[in-house]
Amino acid sequence: MNLHAIRAAALAIVVLAVAACSSSASTAASVAPSLAPATFDEFTTQFCGAVTSLFRAVGNPDANTPSVMSKALDDAVNAGDGVAADKAAAAMMAELESARVQTAAAARWQPTAAIMVHMDRLIVAYEALTTAKETLAHTPGSPDPFKAFEQAGGREAWAGVVGGVGSIPVPSGSSQLCKAFSGQV
């Protein structure tokens, strides 16, 4: 079985699992309703992990700086090297999936459940972008990968995350949410 077939099967399983655990009106927090609500500290740990994984996979969207992984994918696409693109995309997708798992855990802290829905959608949009870039490496002339990001709601999700982070209620005595916000990954 080739890498694409394995990834497609794994993605199908994830999609089916998420669909089975949520409804169209639900939040990311509904993925694990049996878990006790998280504390702010638990939220911070998971959210920072998700942001760090996102930055490792794609870079810093605010600064428009690529990560090592996304640069490797871009280089493979530019060279028309499908094998290198597959390898880079697989590494990015693993990091993005880690970000999704951590985002779902962070969503257990109720004050941020809605923001984590935006975060999950952002990650899904970056998965679409990654897949589209990988496709472009194999099929020159394929649609613009950034269209896939936009069609997946990436711009709106980014605005929701950025707009929501500033409204997170930080308990008295707590420090900055995440080192990744200061560029430290």
C-alpha positions in Angstrom: 0.0 0.0 0.0 1.5 3.3 -1.0 1.9 6.4 1.3 -1.1 8.2 -0.3 -3.4 5.3 0.3 -2.3 4.9 3.9 -2.7 8.6 4.6 -6.1 8.7 2.9 -7.2 5.7 5.0 -5.9 7.3 8.2 -7.6 10.6 7.3 -10.9 8.8 6.7 -10.7 7.2 10.1 -10.1 10.5 11.8 -12.9 12.2 9.9 -15.3 9.4 10.8 -14.3 9.4 14.4 -14.7 13.2 14.6 -18.1 13.0 12.8 -19.2 10.2 15.2 -18.3 12.3 18.2 -19.8 15.6 17.2 -22.7 17.3 15.5 -22.6 20.2 13.1 -23.5 22.6 16.0 -21.0 21.3 18.5 -17.7 22.6 19.6 -14.3 20.9 19.8 -15.0 20.3 23.5 -17.7 17.8 22.6 -15.2 15.4 21.3 -14.5 14.2 24.9 -17.6 15.1 26.9 -16.9 12.5 29.6 -13.7 14.2 30.7 -13.9 16.7 33.6 -13.5 20.4 32.6 -9.9 21.4 32.4 -8.2 24.0 34.5 -6.5 27.1 33.1 -3.1 25.5 33.6 -4.2 22.3 31.7 -5.6 24.5 29.0 -2.4 26.5 28.7 -0.3 23.3 28.5 -2.4 21.9 25.7 -2.9 25.1 23.8 0.8 26.0 23.9 1.5 22.5 22.6 -1.0 23.0 19.8 0.5 26.3 18.8 4.0 25.0 19.0 3.0 22.0 16.7 1.3 24.4 14.3 4.5 26.6 14.2 6.7 23.5 13.7 4.5 22.3 10.8 3.9 25.6 8.9 5.9 28.4 10.5 4.6 31.6 12.0 1.6 32.8 10.0 1.8 36.3 11.6 5.4 36.9 10.5 4.9 34.9 7.2 7.9 32.8 8.1 8.0 29.2 7.0 9.0 26.3 9.2 11.8 23.9 8.4 9.1 21.4 7.4 7.1 23.7 5.2 10.2 25.0 3.5 11.2 21.4 2.7 7.7 20.9 1.2 8.0 24.1 -0.8 11.4 23.2 -2.1 10.2 19.8 -3.1 7.2 21.3 -5.0 9.5 23.8 -6.7 11.8 21.0 -7.8 8.9 18.7 -8.9 10.2 16.1 -6.5 7.2 14.0 -5.5 9.1 11.7 -3.2 10.6 14.6 -1.2 7.1 16.3 -1.1 5.5 13.1 0.2 8.1 12.9 3.0 7.8 16.6 3.9 4.0 16.5 3.8 3.9 13.4 6.0 6.0 15.1 8.6 3.8 18.2 8.5 0.6 16.2 8.7 1.9 14.3 11.8 2.7 17.6 13.5 -0.7 19.1 12.5 -2.5 16.0 13.8 -0.7 16.5 17.1 -1.9 20.1 17.1 -5.5 18.9 16.6 -5.3 16.4 19.5 -3.9 19.1 21.8 -6.5 21.6 20.6 -9.3 19.2 21.5 -7.8 18.7 24.9 -7.5 22.5 25.4 -11.1 23.0 24.4 -12.1 21.2 27.7 -11.5 24.6 29.5 -14.9 26.0 28.8 -14.0 29.7 28.5 -12.0 28.9 25.4 -14.1 26.2 23.8 -15.2 28.5 20.9 -11.7 29.7 20.3 -10.5 26.1 20.0 -13.1 25.4 17.4 -11.4 28.2 15.3 -8.0 26.7 16.1 -9.2 23.2 14.9 -10.5 24.7 11.7 -7.2 26.6 11.2 -5.3 23.3 11.5 -7.7 21.6 9.1 -7.1 24.4 6.6 -3.3 23.9 6.9 -3.8 20.2 6.3 -5.7 21.1 3.1 -2.9 23.5 2.1 -0.3 20.8 2.8 -2.2 18.2 0.8 -2.6 20.6 -2.1 1.1 21.4 -2.1 1.9 17.7 -2.1 -0.4 17.2 -5.0 1.2 20.1 -6.9 4.6 18.3 -6.6 3.2 15.3 -8.3 0.9 17.1 -10.8 2.3 20.4 -12.0 -0.5 22.9 -12.8 -2.7 21.6 -10.0 -4.9 24.3 -8.4 -3.2 26.9 -6.2 -2.7 25.4 -2.7 -3.7 28.7 -1.0 -7.1 28.3 -2.6 -7.5 25.0 -0.7 -6.5 26.9 2.5 -9.1 29.6 1.8 -11.8 27.1 0.8 -11.2 25.2 4.1 -11.9 28.5 6.0 -8.3 29.2 6.9 -8.6 33.0 6.8 -11.7 33.1 9.0 -10.3 30.5 11.4 -7.0 32.5 11.7 -9.1 35.7 12.5 -11.1 33.7 15.0 -8.0 32.4 16.8 -6.1 35.8 16.8 -9.3 37.7 17.8 -10.1 35.2 20.5 -6.7 34.8 22.2 -6.9 38.4 23.4 -10.1 37.7 25.2 -9.0 34.6 27.1 -9.6 35.2 30.8 -6.2 34.8 32.4 -6.6 34.0 36.1 -4.9 36.3 38.6 -1.3 35.3 39.2 -1.0 33.4 35.9 1.6 34.3 33.3 1.7 34.6 29.5 -0.3 32.0 27.8 2.4 30.5 25.6 6.1 31.1 24.7 5.2 30.4 21.1 3.4 33.8 21.0 6.7 35.5 21.5 8.3 33.4 18.7 9.9 30.9 21.0 9.1 27.4 19.7 
